[in-house]
Structures are given as C-alpha cells and as structure tokens.
Amino acid sequence: MDDIDKFKTAVERHITETNSSPSGFGKKFAHDPNFVFRLRNGREPRRSVRERILIAMEADRGRHGA
C-alpha cells in the first residue's frame, strides 16, 4: 500500500469513527467540501497537504476521544 492509499484509508476511517460527513470532513480539514469526493475519484494531494491533514485528524481524534 502506497502513501496515497494509506492516506485515503486514514481519511475514510476518521470519517467513520467520528461519524462525519465527507463534505464536513473536507470543510474542516481541507477547507474544501469536495475534498473527499475528489480524493475518492483519484485526486492525489501533495505530501504537505496530506501531512497537515493527518496531523489535524490526530489532534481532532484526541479532542473527541475517538
């Protein structure tokens, strides 16, 4: 599994664990309500974007105990 696939898996897991909508996730973490939909359709965000979102998801998980 490459970095993009790991990132997609982490995003989908976070959406499920936090009971978020894809557009809500996109707004919160990427300031783009279509982020997850584009990711699912093959978008490959830059490494810096992926890293920033992963860090924000980890912080969010800690705040919500997920």
C-alpha positions in Angstrom: 0.0 0.0 0.0 1.5 3.4 -1.0 1.2 6.7 0.8 -1.8 7.8 -1.1 -3.7 4.6 -0.3 -2.7 4.9 3.4 -3.9 8.5 3.4 -7.3 7.5 1.8 -7.7 4.7 4.3 -7.0 7.1 7.2 -9.5 9.7 5.9 -12.2 7.1 5.5 -11.5 5.6 8.9 -11.7 9.1 10.5 -15.0 9.8 8.8 -16.4 6.6 10.1 -15.0 6.8 13.6 -16.2 10.4 14.1 -19.5 9.9 12.2 -18.6 12.8 10.0 -20.0 13.5 6.5 -17.5 13.6 3.7 -18.3 17.3 3.0 -18.0 18.1 6.7 -14.6 16.4 6.8 -13.5 18.4 3.7 -14.6 21.7 5.1 -12.9 21.1 8.5 -9.6 19.7 7.3 -9.1 20.9 3.8 -11.3 24.0 3.6 -12.9 22.3 0.6 -16.3 20.5 0.9 -15.5 18.4 -2.2 -12.1 17.2 -0.9 -13.2 13.7 0.0 -15.2 13.3 -3.2 -12.2 14.3 -5.3 -10.0 12.1 -3.2 -12.3 9.1 -3.9 -12.2 10.0 -7.6 -8.4 9.8 -7.8 -7.2 13.2 -6.6 -3.7 12.9 -5.1 -3.0 15.8 -2.7 0.6 16.9 -2.3 2.6 15.4 0.6 2.5 18.6 2.6 -1.3 18.7 2.4 -1.6 15.0 3.4 0.8 15.6 6.3 -1.1 18.6 7.5 -4.5 16.8 7.4 -3.1 13.7 9.1 -1.8 15.9 12.0 -5.1 17.7 12.2 -7.0 14.4 12.3 -4.8 13.1 15.1 -5.4 16.3 17.1 -9.1 16.0 16.4 -9.2 12.4 17.5 -7.5 13.4 20.8 -10.1 16.1 21.4 -13.0 13.7 20.8 -11.6 10.6 22.3 -12.1 8.6 19.0 
